[in-house]
Amino acid sequence: MALIAGTARDLLYPPACCHCGVSIAGHGGLCASCWTGMRFIERPYCEVLGTPFAYEEGEGAVSPEAMAEPPVFNRLRSVALHDGPARQLVHQLKYRDRTDLAPMMARWMVRSAATELAACDAVIAVPLHRTRLLSRRFNQSAELARHVARLADRPFLAATLVRSKRTQRQVGLSATARETNVRGAFRVPDGMAETVLGRRLVLVDDVYTTGATVSAAARVLKRAGAADVTVLTFARALSGPI
């Protein structure tokens, strides 16, 4: 029965590349051309910020940036650099309502943070303010987090972190303006602190740019007693060459 259903689906909706739309062998993947355009972040990289190294720095190596300004969160893991097909996938998910992309993107995210997910107690998404959620109809970070949690067999804490302050869109703001924009934007609601206290958490967002948003969220989680916070994003923006 499953085989018949799958065949019928393929006839009605032939498998196509999730980025460019050309025909491929199976659903939920990329064609060879788009796959080669993905700039996946693989080791060696900074163990704290996940910044790719040009060459092997040794086990447990940390970048000068992470040493000079240690982040609020414990570590960052991302699937790919925020350009080419990766950038377009994020854009389609976020602005074109392509929630069908979330399962594929989540699979790659689970691979990128397999160790951290295996050690965590729960998965949390960076939340949207309720007014923005009403206008957009869904939270792209929550879509990714829900699938990440399911694939990693970890609880998804959908109500543990809320956005209590409506902020400007971060796109186009300077690093300083981004920090100011999200300052005080998040909180752990009354009665939800026990879901955070002493827990190892994975905080999911779609893109890491300056880190202002996830840092503000991680700071609230740490103040609520989280023992460890790993930030997991699909894409990672870098200001310079690697």
TARARA-V516750 format. One record per backbone hydrogen bond with DSSP energy under -0.5 kcal/mol. CO is the residue of the C=O (numbers start at 1). NH is the residue of the N-H. Records with the same first field share a line. If there is no record, write none. Layout:
CO: NH, NH
//
This chain:
1: 5
2: 6
3: 7
4: 8
5: 9
6: 10
7: 11
8: 12
9: 13
15: 24
17: 21
22: 17
29: 18
31: 35
32: 36
33: 37
34: 38
35: 38
38: 40
39: 81
40: 42
44: 53
46: 50
48: 76
51: 46
58: 61
61: 47
63: 67
64: 68
65: 69
75: 231
77: 233
79: 41
80: 236
81: 83
83: 86, 87
84: 88
85: 89
86: 90
87: 91
88: 92
89: 93
90: 94
91: 95, 96
92: 96, 98
97: 99
98: 101
99: 102
101: 105
102: 106
103: 107
104: 108
105: 109
106: 110
107: 111
108: 112
109: 113
111: 114
113: 117
114: 118
115: 119
116: 120
117: 120
121: 155
122: 202
123: 157
124: 204
125: 127
128: 163
129: 133
130: 134
131: 135
132: 136
133: 137
138: 140
139: 143
140: 144
141: 145
142: 146
143: 147
144: 148
145: 149
146: 150
147: 151
148: 152
149: 153, 154
150: 153
155: 123, 157
156: 158
157: 160
162: 164, 187
165: 167
170: 173
174: 178
175: 179
176: 180
177: 181
178: 182
179: 183
180: 183
182: 185
185: 164, 165
187: 162, 189
189: 192
192: 195
193: 196, 197
196: 199
199: 201, 227, 228
200: 121, 122
201: 203, 230
202: 124, 204
203: 232
204: 126
205: 234
206: 234, 235
207: 209
208: 237
211: 215
212: 216
213: 217
214: 218
215: 219
216: 220
217: 221
218: 222
219: 223
220: 224
221: 226
222: 225
225: 198
228: 201
229: 74, 75, 231
230: 203, 232
231: 77
232: 205
233: 79
234: 79, 80
235: 208
236: 82
//
